[in-house]
């Protein structure tokens, strides 16, 4: 993904860069138009953002909802965000932000969109510059929150890792084991408090409304500890190397994005020592 300076006029790239560009727009509370052009389907979509919020959608495939749903079928696109001012009488509600998140998650599962790269919180100077450009007044120092795509990765990774433990010890014993793992994590990591055990033997989130109250770092630390404890529990049963391999195989294509986020560490030494 290329851009013309930290607060230049544009961010641009291909369809694979879409989630990263949207993350930047939100992170810097940017004003402007995100244009997507699909030469294969002859489709054009314009997403308008005000202070990092999606407020208007225009395209050649119907209304806002139809436009976003059509994007699930895309394979190629050029993407460009241009900082600009615009006027619109009405603004979209959060439903369309959530629908766009679903589109991004769908494109990620198809291998067409990259998971947003973690970027440290913007410096106070950079945030002030962004606010000045947008004619906004800063009221407080915002905390870094998890992105919807990152959250989906964490939830699915937890499900897979806990299922790996359940398959190893059996469904009945898994209920006791997973409860012990939750108890170990809950005292130190607030994110784990919202996890419960399914009767089918895996962990799931009971209440997502609390996520806006937890920072990205807190969530990542909690889920990283949970997955690490799942692996640690398996080690005495099948050995440290095989336990690491078990969790890695359970995570499958999620392992690399999770490693990039700092949730899971791929230990090549353990993998090599487990080879026969």
C-alpha positions as CSV (number, residue, x, y, z in Angstrom):
1,X,0.0,0.0,0.0
2,X,1.4,3.4,-0.9
3,X,0.5,6.8,0.4
4,X,1.7,10.3,-0.1
5,X,3.0,11.2,3.3
6,X,1.5,10.5,6.7
7,X,-1.2,13.1,6.1
8,X,-1.0,13.5,2.4
9,X,-3.9,13.5,0.0
10,X,-4.3,9.8,-0.6
11,X,-3.8,6.1,0.3
12,X,-4.0,3.7,-2.6
13,X,-3.4,0.0,-3.5
14,X,-5.2,-3.1,-4.7
15,X,-8.1,-5.1,-3.2
16,X,-5.7,-6.9,-0.9
17,X,-4.9,-3.5,0.7
18,X,-8.6,-2.6,1.3
19,X,-8.7,-3.5,5.0
20,X,-5.4,-1.7,5.8
21,X,-6.6,1.4,4.0
22,X,-9.9,1.4,5.9
23,X,-8.1,0.9,9.2
24,X,-5.9,4.0,8.4
25,X,-9.0,6.0,7.6
26,X,-10.6,5.1,10.9
27,X,-7.3,5.5,12.8
28,X,-6.6,9.0,11.6
29,X,-10.3,10.0,11.7
30,X,-10.0,11.0,8.1
31,X,-12.4,12.9,5.9
32,X,-12.7,11.8,2.3
33,X,-13.7,9.4,-0.4
34,X,-12.6,5.8,-0.8
35,X,-13.0,4.8,-4.4
36,X,-13.0,1.1,-5.5
37,X,-12.9,0.2,-9.2
38,X,-13.4,-3.3,-10.4
39,X,-12.5,-3.7,-14.1
40,X,-13.6,-7.3,-14.3
41,X,-17.2,-6.6,-13.3
42,X,-17.2,-3.0,-14.5
43,X,-18.2,-1.9,-11.0
44,X,-17.4,1.4,-9.2
45,X,-18.0,2.1,-5.5
46,X,-17.4,5.3,-3.6
47,X,-17.4,5.1,0.2
48,X,-17.5,8.5,1.9
49,X,-16.0,9.0,5.4
50,X,-16.4,11.8,7.9
51,X,-14.0,11.7,10.8
52,X,-13.3,8.0,10.1
53,X,-17.0,7.1,10.0
54,X,-18.7,5.6,6.9
55,X,-21.5,8.1,6.1
56,X,-22.4,7.6,2.5
57,X,-22.1,5.0,-0.3
58,X,-22.5,5.5,-4.1
59,X,-22.1,2.9,-6.8
60,X,-23.5,1.4,-10.0
61,X,-25.0,-1.7,-8.4
62,X,-28.1,-0.4,-6.6
63,X,-28.5,1.0,-3.2
64,X,-25.9,1.0,-0.4
65,X,-26.8,-2.5,0.8
66,X,-26.8,-4.0,-2.7
67,X,-23.5,-2.3,-3.4
68,X,-21.8,-3.8,-0.4
69,X,-23.2,-7.3,-0.9
70,X,-22.0,-7.2,-4.5
71,X,-18.5,-6.6,-3.4
72,X,-18.4,-10.1,-1.9
73,X,-18.1,-11.4,-5.5
74,X,-15.1,-9.2,-6.3
75,X,-11.7,-10.7,-7.1
76,X,-9.9,-7.6,-8.3
77,X,-10.0,-3.8,-7.6
78,X,-8.0,-0.7,-7.5
79,X,-8.5,1.2,-4.2
80,X,-7.8,4.8,-3.6
81,X,-8.7,7.1,-0.7
82,X,-8.6,10.8,-1.3
83,X,-8.8,13.3,1.6
84,X,-11.5,15.9,0.7
85,X,-14.5,17.7,2.1
86,X,-18.1,16.9,1.0
87,X,-21.6,17.5,2.0
88,X,-24.4,15.0,2.5
89,X,-27.8,15.5,4.0
90,X,-28.1,12.1,5.5
91,X,-25.6,9.7,7.1
92,X,-25.6,5.9,7.2
93,X,-26.0,4.2,10.5
94,X,-23.7,1.6,12.1
95,X,-25.5,-1.2,10.3
96,X,-23.5,-0.4,7.1
97,X,-20.2,-0.3,8.9
98,X,-21.0,-3.8,10.2
99,X,-22.1,-4.9,6.7
100,X,-18.8,-3.6,5.3
101,X,-16.9,-5.5,8.1
102,X,-18.7,-8.7,7.0
103,X,-17.7,-8.1,3.4
104,X,-14.0,-7.7,4.5
105,X,-14.2,-10.9,6.5
106,X,-15.7,-12.7,3.5
107,X,-13.0,-11.5,1.2
108,X,-10.3,-12.4,3.8
109,X,-11.7,-16.0,4.0
110,X,-11.4,-16.1,0.2
111,X,-7.7,-15.0,0.5
112,X,-8.3,-11.7,-1.4
113,X,-7.9,-9.2,1.4
114,X,-5.0,-9.1,3.9
115,X,-5.5,-8.8,7.6
116,X,-4.8,-5.2,8.7
117,X,-1.3,-4.7,9.9
118,X,-1.0,-3.6,13.5
119,X,0.1,0.0,13.8
120,X,1.0,1.6,17.1
121,X,-1.3,4.4,18.3
122,X,-0.7,7.7,16.6
123,X,1.5,10.2,18.4
124,X,-0.2,13.2,20.0
125,X,1.4,15.5,17.4
126,X,0.1,13.3,14.5
127,X,-3.4,13.1,16.1
128,X,-3.5,16.8,16.6
129,X,-2.5,17.4,13.0
130,X,-5.3,15.1,11.8
131,X,-7.8,16.8,14.0
132,X,-6.8,20.2,12.8
133,X,-7.1,19.2,9.2
134,X,-10.6,17.9,9.9
135,X,-11.7,20.9,11.9
136,X,-12.4,18.8,15.0
137,X,-11.7,19.4,18.7
138,X,-9.9,16.6,20.6
139,X,-11.7,15.7,23.8
140,X,-9.7,12.8,25.1
141,X,-6.9,10.5,24.2
142,X,-8.6,7.5,22.4
143,X,-7.4,4.0,23.2
144,X,-6.5,1.6,20.5
145,X,-9.4,-0.8,19.9
146,X,-9.5,-4.1,18.2
147,X,-10.7,-4.1,14.6
148,X,-13.7,-6.2,13.6
149,X,-11.6,-8.5,11.4
150,X,-9.0,-9.0,14.2
151,X,-11.8,-9.8,16.6
152,X,-13.2,-12.5,14.3
153,X,-9.7,-14.0,14.1
154,X,-9.4,-14.1,17.9
155,X,-12.8,-15.7,18.3
156,X,-12.3,-18.4,15.6
157,X,-8.7,-19.1,16.9
158,X,-10.1,-19.6,20.4
159,X,-12.7,-22.0,19.1
160,X,-10.2,-24.0,17.1
161,X,-7.6,-24.2,19.9
162,X,-10.2,-25.3,22.5
163,X,-11.6,-27.9,20.1
164,X,-8.1,-29.3,19.7
165,X,-7.9,-29.7,23.5
166,X,-11.4,-31.3,23.5
167,X,-10.4,-33.8,20.8
168,X,-7.3,-34.8,22.7
169,X,-9.0,-35.5,26.1
170,X,-12.5,-36.4,25.0
171,X,-15.7,-34.3,25.2
172,X,-16.6,-35.1,28.8
173,X,-13.2,-34.3,30.3
174,X,-12.9,-31.3,28.0
175,X,-15.6,-29.4,30.0
176,X,-13.5,-29.7,33.1
177,X,-10.2,-28.9,31.4
178,X,-11.5,-25.8,29.6
179,X,-13.1,-24.6,32.9
180,X,-9.7,-24.9,34.5
181,X,-8.1,-23.0,31.6
182,X,-10.7,-20.2,32.0
183,X,-10.1,-20.0,35.7
184,X,-6.4,-19.7,35.2
185,X,-6.8,-16.8,32.8
186,X,-9.7,-14.9,34.2
187,X,-8.0,-13.5,37.2
188,X,-5.3,-11.8,35.1
189,X,-7.0,-11.1,31.8
190,X,-10.3,-9.3,31.7
191,X,-11.1,-10.4,28.1
192,X,-11.4,-14.0,29.2
193,X,-14.2,-13.2,31.6
194,X,-16.6,-13.1,28.6
195,X,-15.8,-16.6,27.4
196,X,-18.0,-19.6,28.2
197,X,-17.8,-23.3,27.4
198,X,-20.2,-24.7,24.8
199,X,-21.8,-28.1,25.5
200,X,-20.0,-29.3,22.4
201,X,-16.7,-28.6,24.0
202,X,-15.3,-25.3,22.8
203,X,-15.0,-21.8,24.1
204,X,-17.2,-19.0,22.8
205,X,-17.9,-15.3,23.5
206,X,-21.1,-14.6,25.5
207,X,-21.3,-10.8,25.3
208,X,-19.5,-8.7,22.6
209,X,-20.8,-5.4,23.9
210,X,-17.9,-5.2,26.4
211,X,-15.3,-5.1,23.7
212,X,-15.4,-1.4,23.3
213,X,-14.3,-1.0,26.9
214,X,-11.2,-3.1,26.5
215,X,-8.1,-2.0,24.7
216,X,-6.6,-3.9,21.8
217,X,-3.5,-4.8,23.9
218,X,-5.7,-6.2,26.7
219,X,-7.7,-8.4,24.3
220,X,-4.6,-9.7,22.5
221,X,-2.8,-10.4,25.8
222,X,-5.9,-12.3,27.1
223,X,-6.4,-14.5,24.0
224,X,-2.6,-15.1,23.6
225,X,-2.5,-16.4,27.2
226,X,-5.5,-18.6,26.6
227,X,-4.1,-20.2,23.5
228,X,-0.7,-20.6,25.2
229,X,-2.3,-22.4,28.2
230,X,-4.2,-24.7,25.8
231,X,-0.9,-25.7,24.3
232,X,0.7,-26.0,27.7
233,X,-2.0,-28.3,29.0
234,X,-1.5,-30.7,26.0
235,X,2.3,-30.8,26.5
236,X,2.4,-33.4,29.4
237,X,0.1,-35.7,27.4
238,X,1.7,-35.7,24.0
239,X,5.0,-33.9,24.4
240,X,5.9,-30.2,24.0
241,X,6.7,-30.5,20.3
242,X,3.5,-32.4,19.4
243,X,1.4,-30.0,21.5
244,X,2.8,-27.1,19.5
245,X,2.1,-28.9,16.3
246,X,-1.4,-29.8,17.4
247,X,-2.3,-26.1,18.1
248,X,-0.6,-25.0,14.9
249,X,-2.6,-27.6,12.8
250,X,-5.8,-26.5,14.6
251,X,-5.3,-22.9,13.8
252,X,-4.4,-23.7,10.1
253,X,-4.5,-20.6,8.0
254,X,-5.0,-18.3,11.0
255,X,-1.6,-19.1,12.4
256,X,0.3,-16.5,10.4
257,X,-2.1,-13.6,10.9
258,X,-2.2,-14.4,14.6
259,X,1.6,-14.4,14.7
260,X,1.6,-11.0,13.1
261,X,-0.8,-9.7,15.7
262,X,1.3,-11.2,18.5
263,X,-1.3,-13.7,19.6
264,X,0.5,-16.9,18.7
265,X,4.2,-17.6,18.3
266,X,5.3,-20.2,15.7
267,X,8.2,-22.0,17.4
268,X,10.4,-23.4,14.6
269,X,12.7,-25.0,17.1
270,X,9.9,-27.1,18.5
271,X,8.6,-28.0,15.1
272,X,12.1,-29.1,14.0
273,X,12.7,-31.1,17.2
274,X,9.4,-33.0,16.7
275,X,10.4,-34.3,13.2
276,X,11.4,-37.9,13.0
